[in-house]
Amino acid sequence: MLRQKIEAAFDKLTREGWFAKSDWQCCQGCGWPAIPTDFCGPIAFFHEQDADQLDMVNSNPSCCIAFGHSDKTPESTIAAGERLVAALKAEGCFVKWDGTENTRPTVSLHSS
């Protein structure tokens, strides 16, 4: 159920011009360099290791979402994070994020 909510948010973001991918590469170390070099705009993804948490059978699965912006400025990155959080919350997700560019938001079905 959480995976579907995240993917619904990613679908909306993609329609807004984002690079938003589920199960993108095996980890962040592979995920970031695999983003097409000609892409310009906001970015969000969770990788295969993050997806392991989504697929666990428990009452409140969670997933961390990597985010950023192709221009790599702090202002654009934080704005991307804010839009990402808003899109996830609009799909009914609970999101824990400190509002900085250095921390990935953690998404779950309800607060823990």
N, C-alpha and C positions, 0 to 999 in steps of 0.2 A: 504494500500500500504506500509506504514512504517513497519507494523508487518511482512509482507512478506519479506521485505528486511532484517530485523533483523533475521528472522528465516533462511533465506538463508545463512547469515553470520554464524549463530549458526551451521547449517548443516556442513559447511566447517570446522569450528573449531572442531566439534565432530569427523569428519574424521581425524583430526590431533591429536586426543587423549584427547580433552577437555571434561569436564563436562559442557555442554552448554544447558540450558533449558529455554523454554518459559513458562510463567504462573507457575513458580515453587513456590509452596506453597502460602500462603496468604500474607506473608510479609518477610522482611529480618530476623526478629527474629525467624521465623519458618524455613525459607529457608536454612540458613547456617547450623543449626544442622541436617537438613534432608539429607544433602549430605552424601552419603555412606562413612563410616569411612575408608574403604579400598581403596578409590579412591586416586590416586597419580597423581597430575598434575594441570594444570590451570583450572580455574572455571569461568563461566559467567552465569548469569541468570537475568531474570526480574520476579518479582512476580505478583500476581493477582492485588494488589493495583496499581502497575506500569502500568499494562495492561489497567486499567481504562482510562488512558490518551490516550492510543493507539486507543481505541474504541470510543473516543469522535469525533463528527463530527465538524471538523474545518479545516482551510486551512493548518495548520502546527502542526499535533499531535507530541507529544514528549514522550520519555520514558527514564528513568534512568536505567542503567545496573549495577548490582552488579558484582564485579569481584575479583579474588584473585588467590592464589595458595595454594595447600595443604600443602606445607612446611612452609608457612606463613612468609617467609623472605621478607623484603622490596624489595630486588633486584628481586626476582621471581615474586612478586606481581606487581611491576611496569612493568616488562617485559611482564607479562600477559595483563596488561592494554594497553600497546603499541600495542601488537598483536591484541587485541580485537578491538581497534580503527581502525587499518589498515584493518581488515576484514570488519568492518562496512562501512568504506569509500569505499572499493572496490565494495560494493553493492550499492553505490550511496547515502549513508546517510551522513548527516552533523553531526559532532560530536563535542561537546564542553566538554573539559576535561582539568583540570589544570596539569595533569601529575603526580599527587601524589596518594599514596595508600589510602588516606583518603577521596577521593571524587569520586563519581560514575560518569562516563561519561553520558551526556545527549545526546540522539540521536533524530534527527528530519529529516524532508525531505529537509529543507533548513534553512539557518541561519535566526535567528529572531532578 
